[in-house]
Amino acid sequence: MVRARRLDTESLALARQGELNLWLMSWGQEAAQVGSVHALRGSDMIFPSYREHAVALCRDLAPAQILT
């Protein structure tokens, strides 16, 4: 959850500088995302939507992969 909040903070700064076209914050939703992904098996498929980058972080995607 801390990593997701940090990614949000850094990505918002990039968006404000014009480096990202769009960044949707997930502040306050981190626990729901992290809790739900930990209830799944590693082989379960996940279909992400907006504001679900904490799930990607839990599945070991690097922040650079999420932002591209």
C-alpha positions in Angstrom: 0.0 0.0 0.0 2.9 2.3 0.7 4.4 1.6 -2.7 1.1 2.3 -4.4 0.8 5.7 -2.5 4.3 6.6 -3.5 3.6 5.7 -7.2 0.5 7.9 -7.0 2.5 10.8 -5.6 5.3 10.6 -8.2 2.9 10.0 -11.1 0.8 13.0 -10.1 3.9 15.1 -10.1 4.8 13.8 -13.6 1.3 14.5 -14.8 1.4 18.1 -13.5 4.7 18.6 -15.3 3.2 17.3 -18.6 5.2 14.1 -18.6 2.1 11.9 -18.3 -1.1 12.4 -20.2 -3.4 11.0 -17.6 -3.0 9.7 -14.1 -6.0 8.6 -12.0 -5.2 8.6 -8.3 -6.1 5.7 -6.1 -5.7 7.3 -2.7 -7.9 5.7 -0.2 -8.4 2.6 -2.4 -5.1 0.9 -1.7 -6.3 -1.5 1.0 -9.2 -2.8 -1.1 -6.8 -3.5 -4.0 -4.1 -5.2 -2.0 -6.6 -7.2 0.1 -8.3 -8.5 -3.0 -5.2 -9.5 -4.9 -3.9 -11.4 -1.8 -7.1 -13.4 -1.8 -6.2 -14.8 -5.3 -3.9 -17.5 -6.4 -0.8 -16.6 -8.4 -2.3 -18.4 -11.4 -5.5 -16.4 -11.3 -5.9 -13.8 -14.0 -6.5 -10.2 -13.2 -8.2 -7.7 -15.5 -7.1 -4.3 -14.3 -9.1 -1.1 -14.6 -8.5 2.5 -13.7 -6.9 3.2 -10.3 -5.8 -0.4 -9.8 -2.0 -0.1 -10.0 -1.6 -1.4 -6.4 -2.7 -4.8 -7.8 0.0 -4.6 -10.5 2.6 -3.7 -7.9 1.5 -6.8 -5.8 2.0 -8.9 -8.9 5.6 -7.6 -9.1 5.3 -5.3 -12.0 7.8 -2.5 -11.9 6.5 1.1 -11.7 8.1 1.8 -15.1 6.0 -1.1 -16.6 2.8 0.4 -15.2 3.5 3.9 -16.5 4.2 2.8 -20.1 
